Amino acid sequence: MRTHRKTNSQRRRGAVQSRAKFISHDPHFVRNEFRTTFRRGAVAPLVALLMVPLIGMVALAVDYGYLCAVKTDLQRAADAAALAGVRDLVPNEFGFQNQATVRNRVRTYAAANLQNMSGFTVADSDIEIGRYNPATINTKVELLNDGIYDTVRVKLRRDATLNSPVSLFFARIFGIQTANVTVTATAILQKASFIYPAGDVLPFTIPVETWDNWTLTKELIVYNDTKMTDGVGNPVPGNWGTLDIGYTNNSVADMNDQILTGLRQPDIDALYDDGRIASNEFFDTTEPSWFQGDTGLSQGLKQSVTQVYGKIKLIPIFDVQNGDVGGNLEYHIIKWGVVKVITSEWGSNPYVKVQKQSVYDGRLRPQKDLSNTGGTIEGVYTTPVLVR
């Protein structure tokens, strides 16, 4: 018996008939088809409606990103300018602080870091110089106009006043052509508190009364002006301020080495092992300590002292002493200062002549708490810090 096979045309005809039959039994089909077609056609006006906020979002993203980049460049330049300028606040040998030098330094560093902004200008009024107020430093940076200045605040701007506002891109569609950008950086020149190995020490000590009454321009003759006296005012024989910074019996070679190369790690270790300081990593000048005296001004020190003429050195300052003569004398060191070695004499009446100074020394470490102004080395400044 032959089986009848449907042709392709018959199969297609049957599918159409089945679909028509299905439609005839589903009264909602036509309406569903119409509704689907209608929704597909509504996308165009919806997209058109959303184009305005979409363009606005693109404008915001592009222009905001560009403004952030400009602000970052300005902030980096302001930070560098403030840090560089504040270092020029270190007083000279007469205690003078040259504010013109500070302003020139700020402008030089700002221009060097903004080479893509040709002719960038920093106004005098945007470079503030003063002394920070320790009482408010943890909440805000308040500048005072008295004492020794230690703070520089720099403002860099791009606005209608200076350097022209920043031109925008997509925001022009909405009539916004430009935007102002202003940044501020404040740097403080910190004072040193901690002496590390290689610190430039001078193994002589000065009475605190002499130090506090000593002006910057006056030269002091150690051993003539600062001879030690006993309780009734008689000179103490054999020692007028030579100090063992380290071992209690430093040799002449040890002292020469300190004068030429600075404080050594074995010196700090010896003070620590003897219980005179609290750490063997550094010497904390905020902690008073007893140091052993040494005998007189030895001729053996001449070779080192004469080599450091004109050099800046850290010198310990004491309030009281114990003992009677020579190496038996002890000094209670309460703070440190900075001096410049001027000259010396090694005849029958030996002395070392020094001058009170100010100096910048980045190897020293600062007092971390800016609100605490005590326990620092007078006249020594170190590592500026940025504050907001």
Secondary structure as UniProt FT lines:
FT   HELIX           8..25
FT   TURN            27..28
FT   HELIX           29..41
FT   HELIX           43..87
FT   TURN            88..89
FT   TURN            93..94
FT   HELIX           99..113
FT   TURN            115..116
FT   TURN            118..119
FT   HELIX           124..126
FT   STRAND          127..132
FT   TURN            134..139
FT   STRAND          143..144
FT   STRAND          151..159
FT   TURN            160..162
FT   STRAND          166..167
FT   HELIX           170..174
FT   STRAND          178..179
FT   STRAND          181..195
FT   TURN            197..198
FT   STRAND          206..207
FT   HELIX           208..212
FT   TURN            216..217
FT   STRAND          219..222
FT   TURN            223..225
FT   TURN            231..232
FT   TURN            237..238
FT   STRAND          242..244
FT   TURN            248..249
FT   HELIX           252..261
FT   HELIX           265..273
FT   TURN            274..275
FT   STRAND          283..284
FT   TURN            285..286
FT   STRAND          289..293
FT   HELIX           299..301
FT   HELIX           302..305
FT   HELIX           306..308
FT   TURN            309..310
FT   STRAND          312..322
FT   HELIX           326..328
FT   STRAND          330..345
FT   STRAND          351..356
FT   STRAND          359..360
FT   TURN            362..363
FT   STRAND          365..366
FT   TURN            370..371
FT   STRAND          380..387
//
